[in-house]
């Protein structure tokens, strides 16, 4: 095992001091390796989360003075000037807005009941303050919950209905690079100008009416309210709402009469909030079901299906299972989102879109039956759907360039962060790297030798148990004939940033806590080498810990440029936050 730090200084990890080395080529002495082998055992995830929150997140008590809120009514005067001055003013205003949004992030874990801003009954009050009761009631909503695939299902459904000629609004989470990704109008992220306009309106309204008894809503509830404002003001024909967490008490569940509801594939995730069994988790997800509203589900494990059917029966509604699509339904065109599992999500999307069309009186645009190919508009929507960070392949433009035609570095991005999704991710990466069908032509020459290095770049949130993630990833990869040559563990860059800000990581290495990454590495090494773990003579060749994501990227680029006979294929997974961070870096 080797540890790769930043130039100069030292890093402190739970009482263990390690020597750092200049990037990008890591080296280590036997004494430093010995010290790292004695890294403390993996801390209990909530304790690590608490430590990271205290160190890195903004205080939940940090709110902006009323005086600032009252003055936040028009763009800065400089924005009235032409050219670069206006652009600079707009950028400064946008950064100010991101700071205000950051102030709504609570340090309390999601399951904490003491955060008054999270109390369900306050949502109705917020809706009244924002005068959204009637607009929400008029909205033609498709509401989707689930553990895996709910974002993909919403994306497919939106793309289908947009291809049918309807004006669409799509609310999803989380964002990867910019908070505006959460609000799509007609398939495009909301413009900065519109985002600022609707943000100012909602922020000022709430600031005027909130106090100690009715505090400002926490972050996710605020942006859900903002989504309702955006979609009502923009007069969308259909609003697609992806549940943020659970279902019953999610902020999106203020919609009392959606047109249709859907449940994507269920599995184990957020168990500290939703329950320890699939039945309990399914019960929370089924909280979006409404009396008199059609409901569909993707195929589910029996325990989950029993719970979903129970809730549907209590409401007097029928729960229908949406069958996965088959290639012939698409006239052998490819889905816009990669991976075999997407046929499950696409099947649910077709059912939701068809029901919405039927309820709105557009029966002529629905599929005729479940066996024939879909209508052309459906096929166009499914084949053109796009969603970043899910089975996404990104060649590194700095390495795979005309100047360096023989170098090959490709990142395979998937935001999997649950045991089941880890298996799906591993199967996808195994299959797509075998096929090599989607790599750019500039890489073909380097791949003719057939030599490649499979590298894992991983991080997960500290509230998750890596023993529930990494074994599924490793075992499924092995079963599919894939062997990782190296695993890299890095902290998320975004933990240092405001929402979507360009703020960089702190310069002082002593501010960076890598105890979690070292714990992830320990788990990985034990999976590879058994009880020997980091004490194995092979451990120095199978994993690395980097102090930052940029250092890891530079190390990969240097190796790819120096080893022209090898194709570097890097799977990035474990956290959507990590996916967003790497997309930012690759696009710079």
HELIX and SHEET records of a PDB file:
HELIX    1   1 UNK A   30  UNK A   37  1                                   8    
HELIX    2   2 UNK A   45  UNK A   56  1                                  12    
HELIX    3   3 UNK A   66  UNK A   71  1                                   6    
HELIX    4   4 UNK A   77  UNK A   80  5                                   4    
HELIX    5   5 UNK A   84  UNK A  102  1                                  19    
HELIX    6   6 UNK A  116  UNK A  118  5                                   3    
HELIX    7   7 UNK A  121  UNK A  129  1                                   9    
HELIX    8   8 UNK A  133  UNK A  138  1                                   6    
HELIX    9   9 UNK A  150  UNK A  163  1                                  14    
HELIX   10  10 UNK A  179  UNK A  182  5                                   4    
HELIX   11  11 UNK A  192  UNK A  209  1                                  18    
HELIX   12  12 UNK A  219  UNK A  233  1                                  15    
HELIX   13  13 UNK A  251  UNK A  254  5                                   4    
HELIX   14  14 UNK A  271  UNK A  274  1                                   4    
HELIX   15  15 UNK A  278  UNK A  285  1                                   8    
HELIX   16  16 UNK A  286  UNK A  288  5                                   3    
HELIX   17  17 UNK A  302  UNK A  315  1                                  14    
HELIX   18  18 UNK A  327  UNK A  330  5                                   4    
HELIX   19  19 UNK A  342  UNK A  359  1                                  18    
HELIX   20  20 UNK A  363  UNK A  365  5                                   3    
HELIX   21  21 UNK A  376  UNK A  384  1                                   9    
HELIX   22  22 UNK A  419  UNK A  435  1                                  17    
HELIX   23  23 UNK A  441  UNK A  443  5                                   3    
HELIX   24  24 UNK A  444  UNK A  447  1                                   4    
HELIX   25  25 UNK A  466  UNK A  468  5                                   3    
HELIX   26  26 UNK A  470  UNK A  479  1                                  10    
HELIX   27  27 UNK A  493  UNK A  496  5                                   4    
HELIX   28  28 UNK A  509  UNK A  511  5                                   3    
HELIX   29  29 UNK A  515  UNK A  529  1                                  15    
HELIX   30  30 UNK A  530  UNK A  535  5                                   6    
HELIX   31  31 UNK A  539  UNK A  541  5                                   3    
HELIX   32  32 UNK A  549  UNK A  562  1                                  14    
HELIX   33  33 UNK A  576  UNK A  587  1                                  12    
SHEET    1   A 7 UNK A   2  UNK A   4  0                                        
SHEET    2   A 7 UNK A 543  UNK A 546  1                                        
SHEET    3   A 7 UNK A 486  UNK A 489  1                                        
SHEET    4   A 7 UNK A 452  UNK A 458  1                                        
SHEET    5   A 7 UNK A 567  UNK A 573  1                                        
SHEET    6   A 7 UNK A 409  UNK A 413  1                                        
SHEET    7   A 7 UNK A 392  UNK A 395 -1                                        
SHEET    1   B 2 UNK A  10  UNK A  13  0                                        
SHEET    2   B 2 UNK A  16  UNK A  19 -1                                        
SHEET    1   C 8 UNK A 188  UNK A 189  0                                        
SHEET    2   C 8 UNK A 183  UNK A 185 -1                                        
SHEET    3   C 8 UNK A 168  UNK A 171 -1                                        
SHEET    4   C 8 UNK A 238  UNK A 242  1                                        
SHEET    5   C 8 UNK A 141  UNK A 145  1                                        
SHEET    6   C 8 UNK A 260  UNK A 263  1                                        
SHEET    7   C 8 UNK A 294  UNK A 297  1                                        
SHEET    8   C 8 UNK A 319  UNK A 321  1                                        
END                                                                             
